[in-house]
Amino acid sequence: MPKRMLGGPSRGGRVFPNSRYGNQKPKRNGSYIDPNKFVQKAVEGEETPVYEPTHRFDDFNISQRIKQNLSEKGYITPTPIQDQAIPQVLEGRDLVGLAQTGTGKTGAFLIPAIQNILKTEGKILVMVPTRELAVQVEEEFRSFAAGLPLRSVLCIGGTGMERQIQGLRRGARVVIGTPGRLKDLLQQRVLVLSDVKVVVLDEADRMLDMGFIKDIRFLLDQLPAERQSLCFSATVTRDIEQLFNQLLIDPVTVSIVPQRRSEQIEQNVIKASGKDEKFAILAGMLRQPDFDKVMVFTQTKWAAQRLSDNLEREGIRSQAIHGNKTQPQRQRALNAFKAGRSKC
């Protein structure tokens, strides 16, 4: 009678009943794939022609107060998306703006929308995908509309609802928020949308990617038929097209080609033998003067916090943003990064 073999599985993959694997064969590790196969070096591309704007902000048919506010911010010449979109929005046209983040699209819709509702008693409704973007849009609104008889309210999750309810009841005419919180306030009959004159979907592609389509459609169904609709997106998918078809009437399209294409962006892989070496390499890179502002992504929120804490102990100012942070904490981190008080 053969002897029963004890212990773990052999390298040959045979089954040993008394092993900790039971009757299962051990999992085999996949073959090694060199990450450099997925990384491209930057290639020299044709120089993108410098855009020559056809307007200055003083040329637009906007109030003198708005022009003064823009001048105080140092805004003299509009960005390409602003140069092309603002005149169309001032004329009351529906608009599709195809532009990436950082192109000045917030000003492209806020500046003319503020001007348009100065003539009416209606509201502006701005829907955005994230709380952080909502805060940035409201900050821009406050700077553009300083000194004008317009109030805004920020309707986002992660903060108390009472202050938002008070802002709506006090007659805020500019409502900026994320779809989920806007829907909650509408269902509580605090948010009224029957007097919205201008609706803006900013970063519509991201909102759909994040699963907000049902909330967005629900909110759009509550809007009056007579309104101006402005939609901004970096990409246009079939779902985006369907949404735009539902929302827009005879829209004008403004498309801004990115100044730098993906193939012109440098990518690289740096190999490390373990976690300690990986952290040492990262810390060394962050100490270099060329690394001014750096975004580091981690697999989990705990890893993000641990990395930030370790960098701080090394004397490298860093901020962690993740789901365990409150909205005020997240905003303080963004403000520190934006102001240069934090490197990453």
N, C-alpha and C positions, 0 to 999 in steps of 0.2 A: 504494500500500500504506500503510495507516494506521500512524502511529508508535506504538510501545509506550510507554505512560505509565509512568513510574517514580515511586517514592516511596510514601508511606503512603496509606491509603484516604481518600477525600474524605468530606466531611460528608454527602453524599448516600447514603452506604452502598454505593457501587459497589465491585466487586472488582478489586484490582490484584495480579496474580500475584507481582510482585517485592517486595511489601510484607512487613513482618515478620508480618503476619497470615496469610500464605499465601493460600489460596483461601477463607478464612473472612471473613464480614462482621464488622466490629467490634461488640462488645457495646454495647448502648445502656444507659445508666443509666435506672433507673426514675424515674417522676415523683416529685417531692418530696411527702412526707406529713408534715403538721404533727404532731409528737408530742403536742401539746396535745389532739388528738382522743382520745388514749388515757388522758388524765389527768383525774381528777375532783376537784373541790373538796369539802372536807368539808361535810356537811350537818348541820344541827341535828337530832338525833334525840331520841326520848323518853328521859328519864332512866331508867337502869336502877335498879330498886329495890335498896336496900342489903340484902344478905343478912344475916339475923339467925341466927347459929348456934344450934343447939339443945343443944350440948354445950360444955364446956371440956375441955381435955386431962385434967384431974384427974377428970373424970367417967368416962373410959374404963376398962375392965377390963384395965389393963396394969400391969406391975410398977412398984413404987415407984421402982426405979432408972431406968427409962425416963422416968417422970414428972419425976424430978430432972434428967435430962439435957435434957429439953425445956424445963424451967424455966430452966436455966442458959443456954440459947440464946435465952431471951426469948419462948418459944412458950407462950402462955396460951390463946388462942382459936384453934380450927382454921379453916382456909380452907373454903369451901363443899364442895370435893371431899373434903377430909379429914373434915369433919363428917358427910357422908353415907356415905362409903365405909368408914371405919374400923370402925363397929359391925357392918357386914355381913361384913367380912373376919374380924373377931374371932369371929363366929359360924360361920366355916368355909365361908361361901358362895363360889361362883365369882362373879366380878364383871367387868362391862364398864364401864370408866370413860371417858366421852367428855369430854375436857378438853384444852385447849391447854397448851403449855409456859408455865411461870410461874404456874400455878394451885396449886402445892403438891402435885402428884400423887405425887411421890417419897415424901413423908411419908405419903400416903394408902395406899400399899402397904407401905412398909418398916416403919412403926411397928407395925401389927397383925401383919405376917408375922414380925417378930422375936419378938413375944409368943407367937405360935402355935408356933414351933419350940422355944421354951424348954421346952415340955412334952414334946418328943420328942427323938429322936436324928437326925432328918432334916436335910435341906438346904433352903436357898432358892436357886433358880436365877433370875437376872434377865438377860433378853436385851434389849439396846438396840442402836440402829442405828450409833452412832458411838463412837469411843474417848473423845472429850471427854465425852459424856454418861455413859459408863461410869465415868469418873473422878469426875464429880460425884456419881453415885449412891453410889459407895463412900465418898466423903467424908461424905455424909449418913449412911450406915450407921454409920460410925465414931463420929459424934457422937451418934446415937440410942442406940447399943449400948455406949457407954463404960462400963467396969466390969462388963460381962456376960461370961460365959465363951463368947464367940462370936468366931471368926476369919473373916476374909473374904479372898478372893483376886480379883485383877483379871485377867481373861483377854482381852487385846486385842492386836491387831497393832501393828507399829511399835516393839515393845519385845522384849527377849530372852524366850524361852520358858522358860528354865531356872528363873528365879525363880517363874514361874507353876506349873511342875511341882512345885517344892519346896513351894509353898503348898498345893497340892492334896494332896500326900502327907503334909503335916503335919496334915491333918484340917480344913481350912477348911470351915465349914458354910454360908457365904454365898458363892456364886459369881456374879460379875457380869462379863458380857462381851458381845462382839459375836459374831454367829452363826458367822462364818468361823473365828475362833480357837477357839471352843468346839468346833466340829466337828473341827478338827485335833487338839485335845487328847483328844477322845473316841476318835478313830480310833487314836491312839497308846496307848490304854487307860490313860491317866493320869486322865482325868475319868470319874468314875462317877456315873451318873444314876439308878440303881435305888433310891436312898434319898432322892430329892427329894420333899419334902412340899408345897412351895409353888413354883409356877413363875409368873414375871411376864414378860409381853411389854410393854415400854414403848415408846411411839411406834411401834405396830405398822404404821401406815400408811407411815411413813418407811422402815421395814425392807423392806416390800414394794416401795416405789418404788425402793429401792436394789438390788433383785434378790436379796434374801436368802431368798425363799420356799422354795427347795429345801433350803437349810441348816436353816431353821426346822423344816420338816416332818421332816427327818431327825432332828433333835434331839428333837422331840416324840414321835417313834416309840419313842425309847429310855426314855421316862419311865414310871413305874409308873402303873397305872390309878387307884390310890387316891392322889389328890393334890388340892390346891387350886390353881385356875388363875385368874390375875388379868390382864386385858388392858386396856391403856390406848391410846387413839387419839384424834386430833383430828378425824378424818373416818372415815366408814364406807362403803366401796365394796363391790361384789359380792365381790371377792377377800377383803376383810377379813371379810365375813360368812361366807364359806366356811371361812376359817381359824378363826374363833370357833366355828362349829358343830362343827368337828373337835375343838376343844380344851376347850370349856366344857360343863358339865352344869348345867342349870336355873339359869342365871346371873341375878343381879340387875343392873340397869343403872342407873348414876348418870350423869346428863348435866348438865354445867355450861355455861350460856350465857355466851359471852364478854362481858365488861363493856363492850367497845367494838366495834361492828360495823365492817366494812370501809368502808362508806360514810361513816363518821364520822372516818376517818383522812385527814388532809390530804396531798395529793399536788401536786407542782409540777414544772415543767420550767424550767431556767435555761439560756439559750442562751449559747454561747461561740463565738468566731471560730476558735479553734484550741486546741491542747494547752496552750500557755503560759497563755492566758487562763483556760482551764478549771481549771488547777492554781491560779492566783492566786485565782480565785473560791472554790474549795474551801478553800484555806488561810485566806482571809479569814473564811469562815463558821466554821471550826473555832476561830478566835481569839475568837469571840463567846462570852460567858458562858452563853448559853442552850443552846449545843451542848455538853452535858456528856459524854455517851457516844454515839459515832457509829460506825455500821458502814458501810464503804464497800466495794462489790463491784466487781471488775474482771473483764475478759474472760479474762485469763490469769494464771498464777501469777507469771510474770516481771513483768507489769504491777503486780501487787500488791506485790511486793518493791521495785520501782523507786519506786512511789508512797510506800511507807512510808519508804524511804531519803530521798527528797526532802523529805517532811514533817519528818523528824528534823533535816535540815539547816536547816530554817526554824524550828527550836525548838519544833515541835509533836510531843509524845510520841505515837508510834504503834507498832503491832505488826502484822506481816504473818503470816497463817496460810495455808499452801498445802501442796500435795503434796510439795514438796521439803524441808519441815521435818520433823525427827524428832519423835516423840511428846513427849519432854521439852521441846523448844523450843515446840511448840504449846501445851503445858500452861502453861509459863511466860508465854506471851503472853496466854492466857486469864486467868491469875491477875492479871497486871498490869492488864488491862482491868477485871476485876471489882473490884479494890482501888482503882481510880481513879488508878493510876500512869501509865496511858495513856489518852489521850482517844479514840483510834479504832484 
